[in-house]
Amino acid sequence: MALQAISVVGALAILAAYAANQFGWTDTSNLPYQIANLVGSGILAVVAVIEVQWGFILLEGAWAAISAWAVLIILREGEPGCH
Protein backbone atom coordinates (compact mmCIF):
# COMPACT_ATOMS: atom_id res chain seq x y z
CA MET A 1 0.00 0.00 0.00
CA ALA A 2 2.75 2.49 0.93
CA LEU A 3 4.67 1.60 -2.23
CA GLN A 4 1.59 2.43 -4.29
CA ALA A 5 1.27 5.82 -2.59
CA ILE A 6 4.94 6.54 -3.29
CA SER A 7 4.41 5.55 -6.95
CA VAL A 8 1.49 7.97 -7.19
CA VAL A 9 3.70 10.80 -5.87
CA GLY A 10 6.30 10.03 -8.52
CA ALA A 11 3.71 9.87 -11.29
CA LEU A 12 2.12 13.14 -10.14
CA ALA A 13 5.49 14.91 -10.26
CA ILE A 14 6.01 13.85 -13.88
CA LEU A 15 2.42 14.64 -14.85
CA ALA A 16 2.55 18.07 -13.20
CA ALA A 17 5.68 18.95 -15.17
CA TYR A 18 4.12 17.66 -18.38
CA ALA A 19 0.88 19.59 -17.82
CA ALA A 20 2.77 22.78 -16.97
CA ASN A 21 4.69 22.47 -20.21
CA GLN A 22 1.58 21.72 -22.27
CA PHE A 23 -0.29 24.72 -20.83
CA GLY A 24 2.68 27.00 -21.50
CA TRP A 25 3.43 27.66 -17.83
CA THR A 26 6.99 26.36 -18.23
CA ASP A 27 9.23 24.87 -20.85
CA THR A 28 11.70 22.03 -20.94
CA SER A 29 14.70 24.30 -20.35
CA ASN A 30 13.26 25.32 -16.97
CA LEU A 31 15.04 23.89 -13.91
CA PRO A 32 11.86 23.13 -11.88
CA TYR A 33 10.46 21.22 -14.90
CA GLN A 34 13.56 19.05 -15.12
CA ILE A 35 13.78 18.54 -11.36
CA ALA A 36 10.12 17.40 -11.25
CA ASN A 37 10.91 14.90 -14.01
CA LEU A 38 14.06 13.73 -12.23
CA VAL A 39 12.34 13.29 -8.87
CA GLY A 40 9.25 11.63 -10.34
CA SER A 41 11.14 9.24 -12.59
CA GLY A 42 13.67 8.51 -9.85
CA ILE A 43 10.89 7.53 -7.45
CA LEU A 44 9.24 5.35 -10.08
CA ALA A 45 12.58 3.75 -11.01
CA VAL A 46 13.22 2.79 -7.38
CA VAL A 47 9.72 1.32 -7.11
CA ALA A 48 10.30 -0.59 -10.35
CA VAL A 49 13.54 -2.03 -8.96
CA ILE A 50 11.80 -3.09 -5.75
CA GLU A 51 9.03 -4.77 -7.75
CA VAL A 52 11.48 -6.16 -10.37
CA GLN A 53 9.61 -4.61 -13.30
CA TRP A 54 12.30 -4.67 -16.01
CA GLY A 55 10.42 -2.60 -18.57
CA PHE A 56 9.73 0.14 -16.07
CA ILE A 57 13.28 -0.01 -14.72
CA LEU A 58 14.48 0.70 -18.26
CA LEU A 59 11.89 3.42 -18.92
CA GLU A 60 12.13 5.26 -15.63
CA GLY A 61 15.87 4.73 -15.28
CA ALA A 62 16.46 6.27 -18.70
CA TRP A 63 13.99 9.08 -17.94
CA ALA A 64 15.80 9.85 -14.68
CA ALA A 65 19.23 9.75 -16.35
CA ILE A 66 18.12 12.08 -19.15
CA SER A 67 16.49 14.45 -16.66
CA ALA A 68 19.61 14.42 -14.48
CA TRP A 69 21.71 15.31 -17.52
CA ALA A 70 19.35 18.19 -18.35
CA VAL A 71 19.52 19.45 -14.74
CA LEU A 72 23.33 19.41 -14.88
CA ILE A 73 23.34 21.33 -18.16
CA ILE A 74 20.94 23.95 -16.79
CA LEU A 75 22.98 24.32 -13.60
CA ARG A 76 26.23 24.60 -15.57
CA GLU A 77 24.97 26.98 -18.26
CA GLY A 78 22.05 28.63 -16.51
CA GLU A 79 18.45 28.83 -17.68
CA PRO A 80 17.78 30.74 -20.90
CA GLY A 81 17.00 34.38 -20.19
CA CYS A 82 18.64 34.34 -16.75
CA HIS A 83 21.91 36.01 -17.78
N, CA, C and O atoms as a Tinker XYZ file with bonds, in Angstrom:
   332  protein
     1  N      0.819000   -1.203000    0.000000    73     2
     2  CA     0.000000    0.000000    0.000000    64     1     3
     3  C      0.859000    1.262000    0.000000    63     2     4     5
     4  O      0.604000    2.183000   -0.776000    81     3
     5  N      1.881000    1.312000    0.870000    73     3     6
     6  CA     2.748000    2.488000    0.929000    64     5     7
     7  C      3.521000    2.653000   -0.372000    63     6     8     9
     8  O      3.739000    3.775000   -0.830000    81     7
     9  N      3.937000    1.537000   -0.969000    73     7    10
    10  CA     4.668000    1.603000   -2.232000    64     9    11
    11  C      3.800000    2.184000   -3.338000    63    10    12    13
    12  O      4.291000    2.913000   -4.199000    81    11
    13  N      2.512000    1.863000   -3.314000    73    11    14
    14  CA     1.586000    2.432000   -4.294000    64    13    15
    15  C      1.450000    3.939000   -4.101000    63    14    16    17
    16  O      1.410000    4.683000   -5.081000    81    15
    17  N      1.379000    4.392000   -2.870000    73    15    18
    18  CA     1.275000    5.821000   -2.593000    64    17    19
    19  C      2.532000    6.551000   -3.063000    63    18    20    21
    20  O      2.446000    7.645000   -3.621000    81    19
    21  N      3.687000    5.951000   -2.841000    73    19    22
    22  CA     4.943000    6.538000   -3.293000    64    21    23
    23  C      4.963000    6.612000   -4.820000    63    22    24    25
    24  O      5.412000    7.608000   -5.388000    81    23
    25  N      4.480000    5.562000   -5.482000    73    23    26
    26  CA     4.406000    5.549000   -6.945000    64    25    27
    27  C      3.515000    6.675000   -7.457000    63    26    28    29
    28  O      3.839000    7.324000   -8.451000    81    27
    29  N      2.406000    6.905000   -6.787000    73    27    30
    30  CA     1.492000    7.974000   -7.192000    64    29    31
    31  C      2.182000    9.335000   -7.076000    63    30    32    33
    32  O      2.003000   10.190000   -7.944000    81    31
    33  N      2.957000    9.542000   -6.031000    73    31    34
    34  CA     3.695000   10.798000   -5.872000    64    33    35
    35  C      4.663000   10.992000   -7.039000    63    34    36    37
    36  O      4.752000   12.083000   -7.603000    81    35
    37  N      5.380000    9.939000   -7.395000    73    35    38
    38  CA     6.304000   10.026000   -8.525000    64    37    39
    39  C      5.585000   10.334000   -9.827000    63    38    40    41
    40  O      6.023000   11.187000  -10.600000    81    39
    41  N      4.486000    9.641000  -10.067000    73    39    42
    42  CA     3.709000    9.872000  -11.290000    64    41    43
    43  C      3.145000   11.287000  -11.323000    63    42    44    45
    44  O      3.149000   11.928000  -12.374000    81    43
    45  N      2.661000   11.781000  -10.189000    73    43    46
    46  CA     2.116000   13.135000  -10.143000    64    45    47
    47  C      3.182000   14.194000  -10.429000    63    46    48    49
    48  O      2.890000   15.215000  -11.053000    81    47
    49  N      4.408000   13.957000   -9.978000    73    47    50
    50  CA     5.491000   14.907000  -10.256000    64    49    51
    51  C      5.735000   15.001000  -11.760000    63    50    52    53
    52  O      5.871000   16.099000  -12.300000    81    51
    53  N      5.792000   13.858000  -12.435000    73    51    54
    54  CA     6.007000   13.847000  -13.881000    64    53    55
    55  C      4.813000   14.465000  -14.602000    63    54    56    57
    56  O      4.989000   15.266000  -15.520000    81    55
    57  N      3.613000   14.103000  -14.195000    73    55    58
    58  CA     2.417000   14.637000  -14.849000    64    57    59
    59  C      2.265000   16.139000  -14.635000    63    58    60    61
    60  O      1.820000   16.850000  -15.537000    81    59
    61  N      2.626000   16.626000  -13.460000    73    59    62
    62  CA     2.549000   18.065000  -13.200000    64    61    63
    63  C      3.511000   18.823000  -14.112000    63    62    64    65
    64  O      3.155000   19.865000  -14.660000    81    63
    65  N      4.715000   18.310000  -14.275000    73    63    66
    66  CA     5.681000   18.954000  -15.174000    64    65    67
    67  C      5.171000   18.927000  -16.606000    63    66    68    69
    68  O      5.256000   19.926000  -17.320000    81    67
    69  N      4.645000   17.792000  -17.021000    73    67    70
    70  CA     4.120000   17.664000  -18.382000    64    69    71
    71  C      2.960000   18.631000  -18.620000    63    70    72    73
    72  O      2.917000   19.314000  -19.644000    81    71
    73  N      2.034000   18.685000  -17.687000    73    71    74
    74  CA     0.879000   19.586000  -17.824000    64    73    75
    75  C      1.338000   21.047000  -17.855000    63    74    76    77
    76  O      0.846000   21.835000  -18.663000    81    75
    77  N      2.265000   21.402000  -16.990000    73    75    78
    78  CA     2.766000   22.781000  -16.965000    64    77    79
    79  C      3.388000   23.150000  -18.301000    63    78    80    81
    80  O      3.216000   24.270000  -18.780000    81    79
    81  N      4.106000   22.219000  -18.901000    73    79    82
    82  CA     4.691000   22.470000  -20.213000    64    81    83
    83  C      3.617000   22.589000  -21.282000    63    82    84    85
    84  O      3.686000   23.481000  -22.128000    81    83
    85  N      2.637000   21.712000  -21.260000    73    83    86
    86  CA     1.578000   21.720000  -22.267000    64    85    87
    87  C      0.734000   22.989000  -22.192000    63    86    88    89
    88  O      0.287000   23.493000  -23.223000    81    87
    89  N      0.511000   23.510000  -20.994000    73    87    90
    90  CA    -0.290000   24.720000  -20.826000    64    89    91
    91  C      0.536000   25.998000  -20.983000    63    90    92    93
    92  O      0.012000   27.103000  -20.845000    81    91
    93  N      1.828000   25.841000  -21.272000    73    91    94
    94  CA     2.681000   26.996000  -21.496000    64    93    95
    95  C      3.147000   27.695000  -20.233000    63    94    96    97
    96  O      3.641000   28.820000  -20.301000    81    95
    97  N      3.003000   27.057000  -19.090000    73    95    98
    98  CA     3.432000   27.657000  -17.829000    64    97    99
    99  C      4.929000   27.520000  -17.621000    63    98   100   101
   100  O      5.514000   28.253000  -16.824000    81    99
   101  N      5.549000   26.601000  -18.320000    73    99   102
   102  CA     6.987000   26.364000  -18.234000    64   101   103
   103  C      7.439000   25.761000  -19.546000    63   102   104   105
   104  O      6.621000   25.461000  -20.416000    81   103
   105  N      8.732000   25.583000  -19.685000    73   103   106
   106  CA     9.231000   24.867000  -20.846000    64   105   107
   107  C     10.321000   23.903000  -20.392000    63   106   108   109
   108  O     10.722000   23.903000  -19.228000    81   107
   109  N     10.786000   23.096000  -21.311000    73   107   110
   110  CA    11.703000   22.028000  -20.936000    64   109   111
   111  C     13.087000   22.520000  -20.522000    63   110   112   113
   112  O     13.866000   21.747000  -19.963000    81   111
   113  N     13.407000   23.768000  -20.779000    73   111   114
   114  CA    14.702000   24.301000  -20.355000    64   113   115
   115  C     14.627000   24.911000  -18.956000    63   114   116   117
   116  O     15.595000   25.510000  -18.488000    81   115
   117  N     13.491000   24.763000  -18.295000    73   115   118
   118  CA    13.258000   25.317000  -16.968000    64   117   119
   119  C     13.727000   24.320000  -15.908000    63   118   120   121
   120  O     13.383000   23.140000  -15.978000    81   119
   121  N     14.501000   24.775000  -14.940000    73   119   122
   122  CA    15.040000   23.895000  -13.909000    64   121   123
   123  C     13.952000   23.174000  -13.102000    63   122   124   125
   124  O     14.067000   21.964000  -12.910000    81   123
   125  N     12.901000   23.855000  -12.619000    73   123   126
   126  CA    11.863000   23.127000  -11.882000    64   125   127
   127  C     11.191000   22.020000  -12.719000    63   126   128   129
   128  O     10.836000   20.969000  -12.184000    81   127
   129  N     11.020000   22.255000  -14.015000    73   127   130
   130  CA    10.455000   21.220000  -14.896000    64   129   131
   131  C     11.348000   19.979000  -14.885000    63   130   132   133
   132  O     10.861000   18.860000  -14.716000    81   131
   133  N     12.637000   20.178000  -15.062000    73   131   134
   134  CA    13.563000   19.048000  -15.118000    64   133   135
   135  C     13.708000   18.365000  -13.754000    63   134   136   137
   136  O     13.842000   17.143000  -13.681000    81   135
   137  N     13.682000   19.143000  -12.693000    73   135   138
   138  CA    13.775000   18.538000  -11.358000    64   137   139
   139  C     12.532000   17.698000  -11.066000    63   138   140   141
   140  O     12.644000   16.611000  -10.499000    81   139
   141  N     11.350000   18.188000  -11.446000    73   139   142
   142  CA    10.123000   17.403000  -11.254000    64   141   143
   143  C     10.216000   16.088000  -12.019000    63   142   144   145
   144  O      9.816000   15.044000  -11.504000    81   143
   145  N     10.735000   16.127000  -13.237000    73   143   146
   146  CA    10.912000   14.898000  -14.010000    64   145   147
   147  C     11.927000   13.972000  -13.356000    63   146   148   149
   148  O     11.717000   12.761000  -13.289000    81   147
   149  N     13.027000   14.539000  -12.874000    73   147   150
   150  CA    14.060000   13.734000  -12.226000    64   149   151
   151  C     13.531000   13.072000  -10.954000    63   150   152   153
   152  O     13.732000   11.876000  -10.741000    81   151
   153  N     12.867000   13.841000  -10.125000    73   151   154
   154  CA    12.338000   13.291000   -8.867000    64   153   155
   155  C     11.268000   12.237000   -9.150000    63   154   156   157
   156  O     11.294000   11.147000   -8.578000    81   155
   157  N     10.327000   12.573000  -10.037000    73   155   158
   158  CA     9.254000   11.632000  -10.343000    64   157   159
   159  C      9.762000   10.345000  -10.946000    63   158   160   161
   160  O      9.371000    9.261000  -10.514000    81   159
   161  N     10.632000   10.448000  -11.940000    73   159   162
   162  CA    11.145000    9.243000  -12.586000    64   161   163
   163  C     12.083000    8.476000  -11.662000    63   162   164   165
   164  O     12.139000    7.247000  -11.714000    81   163
   165  N     12.816000    9.190000  -10.820000    73   163   166
   166  CA    13.669000    8.515000   -9.851000    64   165   167
   167  C     12.862000    7.688000   -8.862000    63   166   168   169
   168  O     13.217000    6.550000   -8.554000    81   167
   169  N     11.776000    8.266000   -8.368000    73   167   170
   170  CA    10.889000    7.534000   -7.455000    64   169   171
   171  C     10.334000    6.295000   -8.148000    63   170   172   173
   172  O     10.357000    5.198000   -7.591000    81   171
   173  N      9.839000    6.479000   -9.362000    73   171   174
   174  CA     9.244000    5.347000  -10.085000    64   173   175
   175  C     10.292000    4.298000  -10.448000    63   174   176   177
   176  O      9.980000    3.108000  -10.481000    81   175
   177  N     11.522000    4.715000  -10.720000    73   175   178
   178  CA    12.583000    3.753000  -11.008000    64   177   179
   179  C     12.892000    2.903000   -9.780000    63   178   180   181
   180  O     13.070000    1.690000   -9.889000    81   179
   181  N     12.956000    3.536000   -8.619000    73   179   182
   182  CA    13.216000    2.790000   -7.382000    64   181   183
   183  C     12.093000    1.790000   -7.121000    63   182   184   185
   184  O     12.351000    0.639000   -6.770000    81   183
   185  N     10.856000    2.229000   -7.292000    73   183   186
   186  CA     9.719000    1.323000   -7.108000    64   185   187
   187  C      9.803000    0.166000   -8.102000    63   186   188   189
   188  O      9.533000   -0.980000   -7.744000    81   187
   189  N     10.173000    0.459000   -9.334000    73   187   190
   190  CA    10.297000   -0.592000  -10.354000    64   189   191
   191  C     11.382000   -1.601000   -9.977000    63   190   192   193
   192  O     11.221000   -2.800000  -10.205000    81   191
   193  N     12.482000   -1.124000   -9.403000    73   191   194
   194  CA    13.542000   -2.032000   -8.961000    64   193   195
   195  C     13.024000   -2.925000   -7.832000    63   194   196   197
   196  O     13.245000   -4.136000   -7.836000    81   195
   197  N     12.340000   -2.319000   -6.875000    73   195   198
   198  CA    11.798000   -3.095000   -5.748000    64   197   199
   199  C     10.843000   -4.174000   -6.242000    63   198   200   201
   200  O     10.845000   -5.296000   -5.737000    81   199
   201  N     10.026000   -3.826000   -7.233000    73   199   202
   202  CA     9.032000   -4.769000   -7.754000    64   201   203
   203  C      9.561000   -5.613000   -8.922000    63   202   204   205
   204  O      8.817000   -6.415000   -9.487000    81   203
   205  N     10.823000   -5.441000   -9.283000    73   203   206
   206  CA    11.482000   -6.157000  -10.373000    64   205   207
   207  C     10.638000   -6.098000  -11.655000    63   206   208   209
   208  O     10.272000   -7.122000  -12.232000    81   207
   209  N     10.349000   -4.871000  -12.072000    73   207   210
   210  CA     9.606000   -4.606000  -13.300000    64   209   211
   211  C     10.601000   -4.096000  -14.342000    63   210   212   213
   212  O     10.832000   -2.890000  -14.441000    81   211
   213  N     11.192000   -5.008000  -15.120000    73   211   214
   214  CA    12.299000   -4.673000  -16.007000    64   213   215
   215  C     11.966000   -3.577000  -17.013000    63   214   216   217
   216  O     12.786000   -2.689000  -17.244000    81   215
   217  N     10.804000   -3.621000  -17.602000    73   215   218
   218  CA    10.424000   -2.598000  -18.574000    64   217   219
   219  C     10.370000   -1.215000  -17.948000    63   218   220   221
   220  O     10.818000   -0.235000  -18.543000    81   219
   221  N      9.824000   -1.144000  -16.758000    73   219   222
   222  CA     9.730000    0.138000  -16.066000    64   221   223
   223  C     11.075000    0.586000  -15.502000    63   222   224   225
   224  O     11.338000    1.784000  -15.398000    81   223
   225  N     11.927000   -0.374000  -15.139000    73   223   226
   226  CA    13.282000   -0.014000  -14.724000    64   225   227
   227  C     13.992000    0.673000  -15.886000    63   226   228   229
   228  O     14.642000    1.702000  -15.702000    81   227
   229  N     13.865000    0.104000  -17.077000    73   227   230
   230  CA    14.477000    0.702000  -18.258000    64   229   231
   231  C     13.892000    2.076000  -18.550000    63   230   232   233
   232  O     14.628000    3.046000  -18.730000    81   231
   233  N     12.558000    2.155000  -18.597000    73   231   234
   234  CA    11.891000    3.417000  -18.924000    64   233   235
   235  C     12.215000    4.502000  -17.909000    63   234   236   237
   236  O     12.695000    5.574000  -18.276000    81   235
   237  N     11.960000    4.235000  -16.659000    73   235   238
   238  CA    12.133000    5.258000  -15.632000    64   237   239
   239  C     13.602000    5.539000  -15.342000    63   238   240   241
   240  O     13.969000    6.671000  -15.024000    81   239
   241  N     14.440000    4.519000  -15.449000    73   239   242
   242  CA    15.870000    4.733000  -15.275000    64   241   243
   243  C     16.431000    5.650000  -16.355000    63   242   244   245
   244  O     17.214000    6.556000  -16.070000    81   243
   245  N     16.022000    5.406000  -17.601000    73   243   246
   246  CA    16.459000    6.271000  -18.705000    64   245   247
   247  C     15.894000    7.674000  -18.528000    63   246   248   249
   248  O     16.602000    8.659000  -18.733000    81   247
   249  N     14.629000    7.769000  -18.150000    73   247   250
   250  CA    13.987000    9.075000  -17.941000    64   249   251
   251  C     14.742000    9.860000  -16.862000    63   250   252   253
   252  O     15.012000   11.050000  -17.022000    81   251
   253  N     15.074000    9.185000  -15.774000    73   251   254
   254  CA    15.799000    9.847000  -14.682000    64   253   255
   255  C     17.192000   10.271000  -15.137000    63   254   256   257
   256  O     17.639000   11.371000  -14.810000    81   255
   257  N     17.880000    9.418000  -15.884000    73   255   258
   258  CA    19.226000    9.752000  -16.353000    64   257   259
   259  C     19.197000   10.954000  -17.300000    63   258   260   261
   260  O     20.031000   11.853000  -17.194000    81   259
   261  N     18.242000   10.964000  -18.216000    73   259   262
   262  CA    18.120000   12.084000  -19.153000    64   261   263
   263  C     17.769000   13.370000  -18.412000    63   262   264   265
   264  O     18.316000   14.432000  -18.709000    81   263
   265  N     16.862000   13.274000  -17.452000    73   263   266
   266  CA    16.486000   14.453000  -16.663000    64   265   267
   267  C     17.662000   14.954000  -15.835000    63   266   268   269
   268  O     17.871000   16.162000  -15.718000    81   267
   269  N     18.431000   14.030000  -15.261000    73   267   270
   270  CA    19.612000   14.423000  -14.478000    64   269   271
   271  C     20.619000   15.146000  -15.367000    63   270   272   273
   272  O     21.219000   16.139000  -14.954000    81   271
   273  N     20.800000   14.650000  -16.576000    73   271   274
   274  CA    21.709000   15.307000  -17.524000    64   273   275
   275  C     21.225000   16.726000  -17.819000    63   274   276   277
   276  O     22.018000   17.668000  -17.828000    81   275
   277  N     19.922000   16.874000  -18.060000    73   275   278
   278  CA    19.352000   18.195000  -18.345000    64   277   279
   279  C     19.525000   19.135000  -17.151000    63   278   280   281
   280  O     19.834000   20.312000  -17.332000    81   279
   281  N     19.330000   18.630000  -15.943000    73   279   282
   282  CA    19.518000   19.447000  -14.738000    64   281   283
   283  C     20.970000   19.927000  -14.666000    63   282   284   285
   284  O     21.228000   21.097000  -14.383000    81   283
   285  N     21.906000   19.027000  -14.920000    73   283   286
   286  CA    23.326000   19.407000  -14.879000    64   285   287
   287  C     23.651000   20.472000  -15.922000    63   286   288   289
   288  O     24.397000   21.410000  -15.638000    81   287
   289  N     23.104000   20.336000  -17.113000    73   287   290
   290  CA    23.337000   21.333000  -18.163000    64   289   291
   291  C     22.776000   22.692000  -17.740000    63   290   292   293
   292  O     23.441000   23.718000  -17.888000    81   291
   293  N     21.556000   22.692000  -17.217000    73   291   294
   294  CA    20.937000   23.947000  -16.785000    64   293   295
   295  C     21.752000   24.587000  -15.663000    63   294   296   297
   296  O     21.974000   25.798000  -15.671000    81   295
   297  N     22.196000   23.787000  -14.705000    73   295   298
   298  CA    22.976000   24.322000  -13.599000    64   297   299
   299  C     24.330000   24.851000  -14.068000    63   298   300   301
   300  O     24.827000   25.850000  -13.548000    81   299
   301  N     24.922000   24.176000  -15.052000    73   299   302
   302  CA    26.225000   24.604000  -15.566000    64   301   303
   303  C     26.103000   25.862000  -16.438000    63   302   304   305
   304  O     26.907000   26.787000  -16.321000    81   303
   305  N     25.106000   25.882000  -17.297000    73   303   306
   306  CA    24.966000   26.976000  -18.259000    64   305   307
   307  C     23.978000   28.036000  -17.839000    63   306   308   309
   308  O     24.010000   29.152000  -18.359000    81   307
   309  N     23.104000   27.714000  -16.911000    73   307   310
   310  CA    22.045000   28.632000  -16.513000    64   309   311
   311  C     20.835000   28.500000  -17.421000    63   310   312   313
   312  O     20.946000   28.066000  -18.568000    81   311
   313  N     19.687000   28.877000  -16.899000    73   311   314
   314  CA    18.455000   28.829000  -17.682000    64   313   315
   315  C     18.478000   29.932000  -18.727000    63   314   316   317
   316  O     19.039000   31.002000  -18.491000    81   315
   317  N     17.865000   29.676000  -19.893000    73   315   318
   318  CA    17.784000   30.739000  -20.900000    64   317   319
   319  C     17.092000   31.974000  -20.324000    63   318   320   321
   320  O     16.103000   31.856000  -19.601000    81   319
   321  N     17.605000   33.136000  -20.640000    73   319   322
   322  CA    17.002000   34.384000  -20.190000    64   321   323
   323  C     17.380000   34.782000  -18.778000    63   322   324   325
   324  O     16.877000   35.784000  -18.271000    81   323
   325  N     18.254000   34.023000  -18.127000    73   323   326
   326  CA    18.637000   34.340000  -16.748000    64   325   327
   327  C     20.006000   34.995000  -16.664000    63   326   328   329
   328  O     20.551000   35.134000  -15.569000    81   327
   329  N     20.572000   35.399000  -17.788000    73   327   330
   330  CA    21.909000   36.006000  -17.776000    64   329   331
   331  C     21.805000   37.498000  -17.749000    63   330   332
   332  O     22.824000   38.188000  -17.736000    81   331
